[in-house]
């Protein structure tokens, strides 16, 4: 998605997983917290998937 010039960021409850994400993808934004605190507004939409590629 980032390659398509979309604004991308990650959220996870685990600080450890955020550290891994920041290490593996330093050009993206990652925050510790619950997805339920997000308030996406059109044209934004939340997307999530388990695991790593």
C-alpha positions in Angstrom: 0.0 0.0 0.0 2.8 2.4 0.8 4.2 1.8 -2.7 0.9 3.1 -4.1 1.4 6.4 -2.3 -1.2 5.6 0.3 -0.8 6.8 3.9 0.0 3.7 5.9 0.6 3.2 9.6 0.5 0.3 12.0 -1.0 -0.2 15.4 -0.4 -3.0 17.8 -0.9 -3.6 21.6 2.5 -5.1 21.9 5.5 -2.8 22.2 7.7 -5.7 21.1 5.8 -6.2 17.8 6.0 -2.4 17.2 9.7 -2.6 17.7 10.0 -5.4 15.1 7.8 -3.5 12.7 9.8 -0.3 13.1 13.0 -2.3 12.6 11.8 -4.1 9.4 10.0 -1.0 8.0 11.7 2.2 9.2 10.0 4.3 6.6 6.5 3.6 8.0 4.8 4.9 11.2 3.9 2.5 14.0 2.2 3.2 17.3 1.5 1.1 20.4 -2.3 1.1 21.1 -5.6 -0.6 20.4 -7.2 -0.5 17.0 -10.5 0.4 18.7 -9.1 3.9 19.4 -8.8 4.7 15.7 -11.4 6.9 14.1 -11.0 6.5 10.3 -12.8 8.9 8.1 -13.4 8.4 4.4 -11.5 7.8 2.2 -9.5 6.0 5.0 -10.3 2.5 6.1 -8.7 0.2 8.6 -7.1 -3.0 7.3 -5.5 -5.7 9.5 -3.9 -9.0 8.9 -2.2 -11.5 11.3 1.4 -12.6 11.0 4.3 -11.5 8.9 5.1 -11.8 5.2 
